[in-house]
């Protein structure tokens, strides 16, 4: 394999290896600091980051506000305190080596307040801000005001073109790199557009070549493109290294750092990664963000898929299509459905799915009474973790703080399930991991086949980086 050379990122020469950001207490100061100490760029997540008490115990993120707006303010406060705490840990562990980046989702609730709060409170500890999940037009302005580099995450040249022309051209000197996150291969939320087929992945080379061509037209020849999503062995990407068409390229690893000694995820999550097989990671659209997301196809996702399959179109009046009256709920309130759907509904109710929940699309989904109670409770407890949420009708924009649309019971509370997965206890770990959201890239199955992890070996971050530098 071709040797990899240091590149200049964020004002420093480092290995062209970046730890990808993973939200909700997964990309922490410990993992980021270790990655930076190994010579690359580590990434802390500002999405619901953990903070600690005086004894070093994680402070549970419990919400006391009576309204969603009050709970939303608590969420921002938790995120800022947690982000500062993780930045301090990362800075100390890095020992002056590498770079420390902070990752945030633009569509996270209070994203701009969190970025401002953390950069102010952790001044000098963070070298760059990575941001995606939306169109972060103000990212360049905020980063430049705090003297840090910014790294937008895009999935196409078209997206970067829009960002550049609207705002980034005004702060080009602080553009540290452009992250191309492959929308078919990366873990977590992905940027598939309505014109792209989730079942037909495109090869990344031509998409990145198009991005570089656009960047050159803006005079950004020297700015690295950061390839994210599907990167496992550098040996498989050697045609990208020192490639004049692509220019400087850096590689981002999001999934592989999950399985390290410094990774904070529960042992049950780490053990589950070692058992994955090809096809076990599922690209789905259940997320309340509205984005596709890539996660382990466990019983949690299977239940969501089954919930949407128990769905019928309804009408309040009889029509040619909705020609059959049907009573729903305890009061058997009359609606109209097709004759075929009436038979399906009767079958579902006989199986115990007796609660019919309305969706924003004039349909009903059928769930058990226990599932219905959990859905309603989660919607009531909403703390506004997204700028807008399909699951709860929350919007952080006043004056009503509502999307004006009906909450969608086909989705779920993403804050709750990610917190559950990140903080699963030793005793409950296996069950928790099966019944909550486990993000992962499409290459996560390779943990079980890569000889580096034979016999359940869990490396340190330094050992992982050394392995990656070797080509594998």
C-alpha positions as CSV (number, residue, x, y, z in Angstrom):
1,X,0.0,0.0,0.0
2,X,1.1,3.6,-0.6
3,X,2.4,5.3,2.5
4,X,0.2,8.1,3.9
5,X,1.7,11.4,4.6
6,X,0.8,14.1,7.1
7,X,-1.5,16.8,5.9
8,X,-2.2,20.3,7.2
9,X,-5.5,20.5,8.9
10,X,-6.7,23.2,11.3
11,X,-3.3,24.9,11.3
12,X,-1.3,21.8,12.1
13,X,0.4,18.8,10.4
14,X,-1.3,15.6,11.4
15,X,-2.0,12.1,10.1
16,X,-4.8,12.2,7.5
17,X,-7.0,10.2,9.9
18,X,-10.1,11.6,11.6
19,X,-12.3,10.1,14.2
20,X,-15.9,10.6,13.0
21,X,-18.3,12.2,15.4
22,X,-21.1,10.1,16.9
23,X,-23.7,11.8,19.0
24,X,-25.3,11.2,22.4
25,X,-22.4,10.3,24.6
26,X,-20.6,8.1,22.1
27,X,-17.8,10.4,20.8
28,X,-16.4,11.5,24.1
29,X,-13.3,13.3,25.4
30,X,-11.6,10.0,26.1
31,X,-11.9,8.6,22.6
32,X,-11.2,12.0,20.9
33,X,-8.3,12.7,23.1
34,X,-6.7,9.3,22.5
35,X,-7.2,9.7,18.7
36,X,-5.5,13.1,18.8
37,X,-2.7,11.7,20.9
38,X,-2.2,9.0,18.3
39,X,-1.5,11.8,15.7
40,X,-4.9,12.4,14.1
41,X,-7.9,14.5,14.7
42,X,-10.3,13.3,17.5
43,X,-13.9,14.4,17.6
44,X,-16.1,15.0,20.6
45,X,-19.9,15.2,20.1
46,X,-21.8,18.1,21.4
47,X,-25.1,16.2,21.0
48,X,-26.3,15.5,24.5
49,X,-22.7,15.1,25.8
50,X,-22.2,13.7,29.3
51,X,-21.2,16.0,32.1
52,X,-19.9,14.8,35.5
53,X,-20.3,15.5,39.2
54,X,-17.4,16.2,41.6
55,X,-16.8,12.5,42.1
56,X,-16.7,11.9,38.3
57,X,-20.1,10.2,38.0
58,X,-22.2,10.9,34.9
59,X,-25.0,13.4,35.7
60,X,-28.3,11.9,34.4
61,X,-30.1,14.1,32.0
62,X,-33.4,14.4,33.8
63,X,-35.9,17.1,32.8
64,X,-37.9,19.0,35.3
65,X,-39.6,21.7,33.2
66,X,-43.4,21.7,32.9
67,X,-43.4,22.8,29.3
68,X,-41.5,21.6,26.2
69,X,-39.9,25.1,26.0
70,X,-38.6,24.8,29.6
71,X,-37.3,21.4,29.0
72,X,-35.7,22.6,25.7
73,X,-33.7,25.2,27.7
74,X,-32.6,22.4,30.1
75,X,-31.4,20.4,27.1
76,X,-29.3,23.2,25.9
77,X,-27.8,23.7,29.3
78,X,-27.0,20.0,29.6
79,X,-25.4,20.0,26.1
80,X,-23.2,23.1,26.8
81,X,-22.0,21.7,30.2
82,X,-21.3,18.3,28.7
83,X,-19.5,19.7,25.6
84,X,-17.2,21.8,27.8
85,X,-16.5,18.8,30.0
86,X,-15.6,16.5,27.1
87,X,-13.4,19.2,25.5
88,X,-11.4,19.5,28.7
89,X,-11.0,15.7,28.9
90,X,-9.9,15.5,25.2
91,X,-7.5,18.4,25.5
92,X,-5.8,16.8,28.6
93,X,-5.5,13.4,27.0
94,X,-4.2,14.7,23.7
95,X,-1.2,16.2,25.4
96,X,-0.8,18.8,22.7
97,X,-0.8,16.3,19.8
98,X,-3.2,16.1,16.9
99,X,-6.4,18.2,16.7
100,X,-9.6,18.2,18.7
101,X,-12.8,18.7,16.7
102,X,-16.4,19.1,18.0
103,X,-19.3,17.7,16.0
104,X,-22.9,18.9,16.1
105,X,-26.0,18.3,14.1
106,X,-27.4,21.5,12.6
107,X,-30.9,20.2,13.1
108,X,-30.3,19.5,16.7
109,X,-32.5,21.6,19.0
110,X,-30.6,24.7,20.0
111,X,-27.6,23.9,17.8
112,X,-26.4,27.5,17.5
113,X,-26.7,28.2,21.2
114,X,-24.8,25.0,22.0
115,X,-22.0,25.7,19.6
116,X,-21.7,29.3,20.9
117,X,-21.8,28.1,24.5
118,X,-19.2,25.4,24.2
119,X,-16.7,27.4,22.1
120,X,-17.0,30.2,24.6
121,X,-16.6,27.9,27.6
122,X,-13.8,25.8,26.2
123,X,-11.8,28.5,24.5
124,X,-8.6,27.2,23.1
125,X,-9.4,23.6,23.6
126,X,-11.3,22.9,20.3
127,X,-9.6,23.4,17.0
128,X,-12.5,22.8,14.6
129,X,-16.2,22.3,14.4
130,X,-17.8,19.6,12.1
131,X,-21.4,20.0,11.2
132,X,-24.0,18.3,9.1
133,X,-27.6,17.0,9.2
134,X,-29.0,20.0,7.4
135,X,-27.6,23.1,5.7
136,X,-25.5,24.9,8.3
137,X,-25.2,28.2,6.6
138,X,-24.1,30.0,9.8
139,X,-21.4,27.5,10.7
140,X,-18.6,29.6,9.0
141,X,-19.7,32.8,10.7
142,X,-19.8,31.2,14.2
143,X,-16.5,29.3,13.8
144,X,-14.7,32.4,12.5
145,X,-16.0,34.5,15.4
146,X,-14.4,32.0,17.8
147,X,-11.2,31.6,15.7
148,X,-11.7,27.9,15.0
149,X,-11.8,26.0,11.7
150,X,-15.1,24.7,10.3
151,X,-15.8,21.4,8.5
152,X,-19.1,21.2,6.7
153,X,-20.5,17.7,6.1
154,X,-22.0,17.3,2.6
155,X,-23.2,14.4,0.5
156,X,-22.8,16.1,-2.9
157,X,-21.1,18.9,-4.7
158,X,-24.4,20.6,-5.1
159,X,-24.8,20.9,-1.4
160,X,-21.4,22.5,-0.9
161,X,-22.1,24.8,-3.8
162,X,-25.1,26.2,-2.0
163,X,-23.3,26.6,1.2
164,X,-20.3,28.3,-0.4
165,X,-22.3,30.8,-2.4
166,X,-24.6,31.8,0.5
167,X,-22.0,32.2,3.2
168,X,-18.8,30.2,3.3
169,X,-17.0,32.3,0.7
170,X,-17.0,35.1,3.2
171,X,-14.9,33.0,5.6
172,X,-12.8,30.9,3.3
173,X,-9.6,31.2,5.3
174,X,-11.2,29.2,8.2
175,X,-12.5,26.4,6.0
176,X,-10.4,23.5,7.4
177,X,-11.8,20.8,5.1
178,X,-15.0,19.5,3.5
179,X,-16.4,16.2,4.7
180,X,-17.9,14.1,2.0
181,X,-20.2,11.7,4.0
182,X,-21.3,8.9,1.7
183,X,-25.1,8.8,2.1
184,X,-25.3,5.0,1.5
185,X,-22.3,3.8,3.6
186,X,-22.0,6.1,6.6
187,X,-23.5,5.3,10.0
188,X,-26.1,7.5,11.7
189,X,-28.1,10.1,9.7
190,X,-27.4,10.3,6.0
191,X,-28.0,12.9,3.4
192,X,-29.8,11.0,0.7
193,X,-31.8,13.4,-1.5
194,X,-35.3,12.6,-2.9
195,X,-33.7,11.9,-6.3
196,X,-31.3,9.2,-5.0
197,X,-32.3,5.6,-4.5
198,X,-31.5,4.2,-1.0
199,X,-31.2,0.8,-2.6
200,X,-28.8,1.7,-5.4
201,X,-25.6,3.1,-3.9
202,X,-23.3,5.1,-6.1
203,X,-19.6,4.7,-6.1
204,X,-18.0,7.6,-4.1
205,X,-15.1,8.3,-6.4
206,X,-17.0,10.2,-9.1
207,X,-19.0,12.1,-6.5
208,X,-15.8,13.2,-4.7
209,X,-14.1,14.1,-8.0
210,X,-17.1,16.3,-8.8
211,X,-16.8,17.9,-5.3
212,X,-13.1,18.6,-5.9
213,X,-13.7,20.1,-9.3
214,X,-16.2,22.5,-7.8
215,X,-13.8,23.4,-4.9
216,X,-11.0,24.1,-7.4
217,X,-13.3,26.5,-9.2
218,X,-13.5,28.4,-5.9
219,X,-9.8,28.4,-5.4
220,X,-9.9,25.6,-2.7
221,X,-7.3,23.3,-4.2
222,X,-5.4,23.1,-0.9
223,X,-8.4,22.3,1.3
224,X,-8.7,18.6,2.1
225,X,-11.7,16.5,1.2
226,X,-12.5,14.2,4.1
227,X,-13.9,10.9,2.9
228,X,-16.4,9.5,5.4
229,X,-18.5,6.4,5.2
230,X,-17.4,2.9,4.3
231,X,-13.7,3.4,5.1
232,X,-12.3,0.3,6.8
233,X,-8.9,-0.6,5.3
234,X,-6.8,2.1,3.7
235,X,-5.4,-0.6,1.4
236,X,-8.8,-0.5,-0.3
237,X,-8.5,3.3,-0.9
238,X,-4.9,3.5,-2.1
239,X,-6.0,4.8,-5.5
240,X,-7.3,7.9,-3.7
241,X,-3.9,8.6,-2.0
242,X,-1.7,11.1,-3.8
243,X,-4.3,11.2,-6.6
244,X,-4.0,14.5,-8.6
245,X,-7.6,14.4,-9.6
246,X,-8.9,14.3,-6.0
247,X,-6.2,16.5,-4.4
248,X,-5.5,16.2,-0.7
249,X,-7.7,13.5,0.9
250,X,-8.2,12.7,4.5
251,X,-10.0,9.6,5.8
252,X,-12.6,9.6,8.5
253,X,-13.4,6.5,10.6
254,X,-16.7,6.6,12.4
255,X,-17.6,2.9,13.0
256,X,-14.2,1.4,13.8
257,X,-13.5,3.6,16.8
258,X,-16.6,2.2,18.5
259,X,-14.6,-0.9,19.3
260,X,-11.7,0.4,21.2
261,X,-10.8,0.4,24.9
262,X,-11.4,4.1,25.1
263,X,-14.8,3.9,23.5
264,X,-17.5,4.7,26.1
265,X,-20.2,2.5,24.6
266,X,-21.5,-0.4,26.8
267,X,-19.8,-3.8,26.6
268,X,-23.0,-5.3,25.3
269,X,-22.8,-2.9,22.3
270,X,-19.1,-3.9,21.7
271,X,-19.9,-7.6,21.8
272,X,-22.9,-7.2,19.5
273,X,-20.6,-5.5,16.9
274,X,-18.4,-8.6,16.8
275,X,-21.4,-10.8,15.9
276,X,-22.8,-8.7,13.0
277,X,-23.0,-10.2,9.6
278,X,-23.2,-8.6,6.2
279,X,-26.6,-7.0,5.7
280,X,-27.3,-6.6,9.5
281,X,-27.1,-2.8,9.1
282,X,-30.3,-1.3,7.8
283,X,-30.8,2.0,6.0
284,X,-34.2,3.2,7.2
285,X,-36.4,6.3,7.3
286,X,-38.1,6.0,10.7
287,X,-36.0,8.8,12.3
288,X,-38.0,11.8,13.6
289,X,-35.5,14.0,11.8
290,X,-36.9,13.0,8.4
291,X,-33.4,11.9,7.3
292,X,-32.5,8.3,6.4
293,X,-30.4,6.7,9.0
294,X,-28.1,3.6,9.1
295,X,-28.4,1.4,12.1
296,X,-28.3,-2.3,13.2
297,X,-31.4,-4.1,12.2
298,X,-32.4,-5.3,15.7
299,X,-35.8,-5.9,17.2
300,X,-36.2,-2.1,17.7
301,X,-36.1,-1.4,14.0
302,X,-38.1,-4.5,13.2
303,X,-40.9,-3.4,15.5
304,X,-41.0,0.0,13.8
305,X,-41.1,-1.6,10.4
306,X,-43.9,-3.9,11.5
307,X,-45.8,-0.9,13.0
308,X,-45.8,0.9,9.6
309,X,-46.9,-2.3,7.9
310,X,-50.0,-2.4,10.2
311,X,-51.3,0.7,8.5
312,X,-54.4,1.5,6.6
313,X,-55.8,4.5,4.8
314,X,-59.0,6.0,6.3
315,X,-61.7,8.5,5.5
316,X,-64.4,10.1,7.7
317,X,-66.9,9.7,4.9
318,X,-67.8,6.8,2.6
319,X,-66.2,6.8,-0.8
320,X,-65.7,4.4,-3.7
321,X,-62.4,3.3,-2.2
322,X,-63.3,3.7,1.5
323,X,-66.5,1.8,1.3
324,X,-66.6,-0.2,4.5
325,X,-67.5,1.2,7.9
326,X,-65.3,0.1,10.8
327,X,-65.4,1.0,14.5
328,X,-62.1,1.9,16.3
329,X,-61.1,2.5,19.9
330,X,-63.0,1.8,23.1
331,X,-66.0,3.7,21.8
332,X,-65.8,2.0,18.4
333,X,-65.9,5.4,16.6
334,X,-66.9,4.9,13.0
335,X,-64.5,5.5,10.1
336,X,-64.4,4.2,6.5
337,X,-61.8,1.9,5.0
338,X,-61.5,-0.5,2.1
339,X,-63.1,-3.9,2.5
340,X,-59.6,-5.5,2.2
341,X,-58.2,-3.2,5.0
342,X,-61.2,-3.9,7.2
343,X,-60.3,-7.6,7.2
344,X,-56.7,-6.8,7.9
345,X,-57.7,-4.5,10.8
346,X,-59.8,-7.2,12.3
347,X,-56.9,-9.7,12.1
348,X,-54.5,-7.2,13.8
349,X,-57.0,-6.6,16.6
350,X,-57.3,-10.3,17.2
351,X,-53.5,-10.5,17.5
352,X,-53.6,-7.8,20.3
353,X,-52.9,-4.7,18.2
354,X,-56.1,-3.0,19.4
355,X,-55.0,0.6,19.6
356,X,-55.3,2.7,16.4
357,X,-53.1,5.8,16.2
358,X,-53.6,8.5,13.6
359,X,-50.7,9.6,11.4
360,X,-50.3,12.9,9.6
361,X,-51.1,11.1,6.3
362,X,-54.7,10.2,7.0
363,X,-53.8,6.7,8.0
364,X,-54.0,4.6,11.1
365,X,-51.3,2.3,12.6
366,X,-52.2,-0.4,14.9
367,X,-50.2,-1.1,18.1
368,X,-50.7,-2.9,21.4
369,X,-52.1,-1.0,24.4
370,X,-48.6,-1.0,26.1
371,X,-47.0,0.4,22.9
372,X,-49.7,3.1,22.7
373,X,-49.1,4.2,26.2
374,X,-45.3,4.3,25.7
375,X,-45.7,6.4,22.5
376,X,-48.0,8.9,24.1
377,X,-45.8,9.2,27.2
378,X,-42.7,9.8,25.0
379,X,-44.5,12.4,23.0
380,X,-45.7,14.2,26.2
381,X,-42.1,14.1,27.7
382,X,-40.6,15.8,24.6
383,X,-37.7,18.1,25.4
384,X,-37.1,19.5,22.0
385,X,-33.9,17.7,21.1
386,X,-34.4,18.5,17.4
387,X,-35.2,21.8,15.7
388,X,-38.3,20.1,14.5
389,X,-39.6,16.6,15.4
390,X,-41.9,14.4,13.4
391,X,-42.7,12.3,16.4
392,X,-43.9,15.0,18.8
393,X,-44.8,18.0,16.5
394,X,-42.2,20.1,18.4
395,X,-40.6,23.1,16.7
396,X,-38.0,25.3,18.3
397,X,-39.4,28.3,16.4
398,X,-41.9,30.4,18.3
399,X,-44.4,31.6,19.1
400,X,-46.3,28.3,19.3
401,X,-43.2,26.0,19.2
402,X,-45.2,23.6,17.1
403,X,-44.9,22.3,13.6
404,X,-48.7,22.6,13.2
405,X,-48.7,19.0,12.1
406,X,-50.0,15.9,13.9
407,X,-47.3,13.9,15.6
408,X,-46.3,10.8,13.8
409,X,-46.6,7.5,15.8
410,X,-44.6,5.7,13.1
411,X,-41.4,7.3,14.4
412,X,-39.9,7.4,17.9
413,X,-38.2,9.5,20.6
414,X,-34.6,9.5,19.3
415,X,-33.2,11.2,22.4
416,X,-34.6,8.5,24.7
417,X,-33.5,5.5,22.7
418,X,-30.0,6.8,22.0
419,X,-29.5,7.6,25.7
420,X,-30.7,4.1,26.6
421,X,-28.2,2.6,24.2
422,X,-25.2,4.7,25.3
423,X,-25.8,4.1,29.0
424,X,-27.0,0.5,29.2
425,X,-26.0,-1.3,32.4
426,X,-24.0,-4.4,32.5
427,X,-27.0,-6.5,33.6
428,X,-29.4,-5.1,31.1
429,X,-27.0,-4.5,28.3
430,X,-27.9,-7.2,25.8
431,X,-31.7,-6.6,26.0
432,X,-31.2,-2.8,25.9
433,X,-29.1,-3.0,22.8
434,X,-31.7,-5.1,21.0
435,X,-34.6,-2.8,21.9
436,X,-33.0,0.6,21.2
437,X,-31.3,2.4,18.3
438,X,-27.7,1.2,17.5
439,X,-26.2,3.4,14.8
440,X,-23.5,1.9,12.6
441,X,-22.0,2.2,9.2
442,X,-22.7,-0.4,6.5
443,X,-19.2,-1.9,7.1
444,X,-19.9,-2.7,10.8
445,X,-20.3,-6.4,9.9
446,X,-16.5,-6.5,9.2
447,X,-15.7,-6.5,12.9
448,X,-16.6,-10.2,12.9
449,X,-14.5,-11.1,9.8
450,X,-11.4,-8.8,10.3
451,X,-8.6,-10.9,11.8
452,X,-7.5,-7.8,13.8
453,X,-10.5,-8.5,16.1
454,X,-10.0,-12.3,16.3
455,X,-11.0,-13.9,19.6
456,X,-12.8,-10.7,20.7
457,X,-9.8,-8.5,20.7
458,X,-10.6,-4.9,21.6
459,X,-7.7,-2.6,20.8
460,X,-6.7,0.7,22.3
461,X,-7.1,3.7,20.0
462,X,-3.3,3.8,19.5
463,X,-3.3,0.2,18.4
464,X,-6.2,0.9,16.0
465,X,-4.5,3.9,14.5
466,X,-1.2,1.9,14.1
467,X,-3.2,-0.8,12.3
468,X,-4.9,1.6,10.0
469,X,-1.6,3.2,9.1
470,X,-0.3,-0.2,8.1
471,X,-3.1,-0.4,5.5
472,X,-5.5,-2.6,7.4
